Amino acid sequence: MSTVVKARISKMLDRAEDPAETLDYGYQKQLELLQNVKKGIADVTTSKKRLQMQTQKLEQQVVKLDTQARQALSQGKEDLARMAIERKTVIQTEMQSLDTQIAE
């Protein structure tokens, strides 16, 4: 399609500008821009959905780690509980970062 556009531009430069061709060219450019905008919106929507899915997985991990930490404490395994809580904190930081990206 870009070859057609280039040919039209060259044709317009070779002779006096025809208002109809100028309008056609402008219309074609607007259609191309519209397609680019639609593609951009689709890309952003897809990226946002992917980030939301990652956040959901991280939320599940936080719940799992919380449960593991509680179980470790009830069994007197403070070192394991501490490791689970540290990992949970790291994941929560990741979630905040993802939430910021989603909001943008």
TORKOL-4160 file (C-alpha; in steps of 0.2 Angstrom, whole numbers, padded with zeros to 4 digits, m for minus):
104
<pt num="1" X="0000" Y="0000" Z="0000"/>
<pt num="2" X="0014" Y="0012" Z="0003"/>
<pt num="3" X="0020" Y="0010" Z="m0015"/>
<pt num="4" X="0003" Y="0016" Z="m0021"/>
<pt num="5" X="0004" Y="0031" Z="m0009"/>
<pt num="6" X="0022" Y="0035" Z="m0015"/>
<pt num="7" X="0016" Y="0033" Z="m0033"/>
<pt num="8" X="0002" Y="0046" Z="m0030"/>
<pt num="9" X="0014" Y="0058" Z="m0022"/>
<pt num="10" X="0026" Y="0057" Z="m0036"/>
<pt num="11" X="0012" Y="0059" Z="m0048"/>
<pt num="12" X="0005" Y="0074" Z="m0039"/>
<pt num="13" X="0023" Y="0082" Z="m0039"/>
<pt num="14" X="0025" Y="0079" Z="m0058"/>
<pt num="15" X="0010" Y="0090" Z="m0063"/>
<pt num="16" X="m0001" Y="0103" Z="m0055"/>
<pt num="17" X="m0010" Y="0097" Z="m0040"/>
<pt num="18" X="m0027" Y="0090" Z="m0043"/>
<pt num="19" X="m0039" Y="0094" Z="m0028"/>
<pt num="20" X="m0047" Y="0077" Z="m0030"/>
<pt num="21" X="m0031" Y="0068" Z="m0029"/>
<pt num="22" X="m0025" Y="0079" Z="m0014"/>
<pt num="23" X="m0042" Y="0074" Z="m0005"/>
<pt num="24" X="m0040" Y="0056" Z="m0009"/>
<pt num="25" X="m0022" Y="0056" Z="m0003"/>
<pt num="26" X="m0027" Y="0065" Z="0013"/>
<pt num="27" X="m0041" Y="0053" Z="0016"/>
<pt num="28" X="m0029" Y="0038" Z="0013"/>
<pt num="29" X="m0017" Y="0045" Z="0026"/>
<pt num="30" X="m0031" Y="0047" Z="0039"/>
<pt num="31" X="m0037" Y="0029" Z="0036"/>
<pt num="32" X="m0019" Y="0023" Z="0039"/>
<pt num="33" X="m0018" Y="0034" Z="0055"/>
<pt num="34" X="m0034" Y="0027" Z="0061"/>
<pt num="35" X="m0028" Y="0009" Z="0058"/>
<pt num="36" X="m0012" Y="0013" Z="0068"/>
<pt num="37" X="m0023" Y="0020" Z="0082"/>
<pt num="38" X="m0034" Y="0005" Z="0083"/>
<pt num="39" X="m0018" Y="m0007" Z="0083"/>
<pt num="40" X="m0011" Y="0004" Z="0097"/>
<pt num="41" X="m0027" Y="0003" Z="0107"/>
<pt num="42" X="m0027" Y="m0016" Z="0105"/>
<pt num="43" X="m0009" Y="m0018" Z="0110"/>
<pt num="44" X="m0012" Y="m0007" Z="0126"/>
<pt num="45" X="m0028" Y="m0017" Z="0130"/>
<pt num="46" X="m0018" Y="m0034" Z="0128"/>
<pt num="47" X="m0004" Y="m0028" Z="0139"/>
<pt num="48" X="m0015" Y="m0022" Z="0152"/>
<pt num="49" X="m0024" Y="m0038" Z="0153"/>
<pt num="50" X="m0008" Y="m0048" Z="0154"/>
<pt num="51" X="m0002" Y="m0037" Z="0169"/>
<pt num="52" X="m0019" Y="m0040" Z="0177"/>
<pt num="53" X="m0017" Y="m0059" Z="0175"/>
<pt num="54" X="0001" Y="m0058" Z="0182"/>
<pt num="55" X="m0006" Y="m0048" Z="0197"/>
<pt num="56" X="m0019" Y="m0061" Z="0200"/>
<pt num="57" X="m0005" Y="m0075" Z="0200"/>
<pt num="58" X="0005" Y="m0065" Z="0212"/>
<pt num="59" X="m0010" Y="m0062" Z="0224"/>
<pt num="60" X="m0012" Y="m0081" Z="0224"/>
<pt num="61" X="0006" Y="m0083" Z="0229"/>
<pt num="62" X="0004" Y="m0071" Z="0243"/>
<pt num="63" X="m0011" Y="m0080" Z="0250"/>
<pt num="64" X="m0001" Y="m0097" Z="0249"/>
<pt num="65" X="0015" Y="m0089" Z="0257"/>
<pt num="66" X="0004" Y="m0082" Z="0271"/>
<pt num="67" X="m0003" Y="m0099" Z="0274"/>
<pt num="68" X="0014" Y="m0107" Z="0274"/>
<pt num="69" X="0021" Y="m0094" Z="0286"/>
<pt num="70" X="0006" Y="m0097" Z="0298"/>
<pt num="71" X="0009" Y="m0116" Z="0297"/>
<pt num="72" X="0028" Y="m0114" Z="0300"/>
<pt num="73" X="0025" Y="m0103" Z="0315"/>
<pt num="74" X="0012" Y="m0115" Z="0323"/>
<pt num="75" X="0025" Y="m0129" Z="0321"/>
<pt num="76" X="0039" Y="m0119" Z="0329"/>
<pt num="77" X="0049" Y="m0116" Z="0313"/>
<pt num="78" X="0052" Y="m0098" Z="0314"/>
<pt num="79" X="0066" Y="m0098" Z="0301"/>
<pt num="80" X="0054" Y="m0105" Z="0288"/>
<pt num="81" X="0040" Y="m0093" Z="0293"/>
<pt num="82" X="0053" Y="m0078" Z="0291"/>
<pt num="83" X="0058" Y="m0084" Z="0273"/>
<pt num="84" X="0039" Y="m0085" Z="0268"/>
<pt num="85" X="0036" Y="m0068" Z="0275"/>
<pt num="86" X="0051" Y="m0061" Z="0266"/>
<pt num="87" X="0046" Y="m0069" Z="0250"/>
<pt num="88" X="0028" Y="m0062" Z="0252"/>
<pt num="89" X="0035" Y="m0045" Z="0255"/>
<pt num="90" X="0045" Y="m0046" Z="0238"/>
<pt num="91" X="0029" Y="m0052" Z="0229"/>
<pt num="92" X="0019" Y="m0038" Z="0237"/>
<pt num="93" X="0032" Y="m0025" Z="0230"/>
<pt num="94" X="0030" Y="m0033" Z="0213"/>
<pt num="95" X="0012" Y="m0032" Z="0214"/>
<pt num="96" X="0013" Y="m0013" Z="0218"/>
<pt num="97" X="0024" Y="m0011" Z="0203"/>
<pt num="98" X="0012" Y="m0020" Z="0192"/>
<pt num="99" X="m0003" Y="m0010" Z="0199"/>
<pt num="100" X="0006" Y="0006" Z="0194"/>
<pt num="101" X="0009" Y="0000" Z="0177"/>
<pt num="102" X="m0009" Y="m0005" Z="0175"/>
<pt num="103" X="m0015" Y="0013" Z="0181"/>
<pt num="104" X="m0004" Y="0021" Z="0168"/>
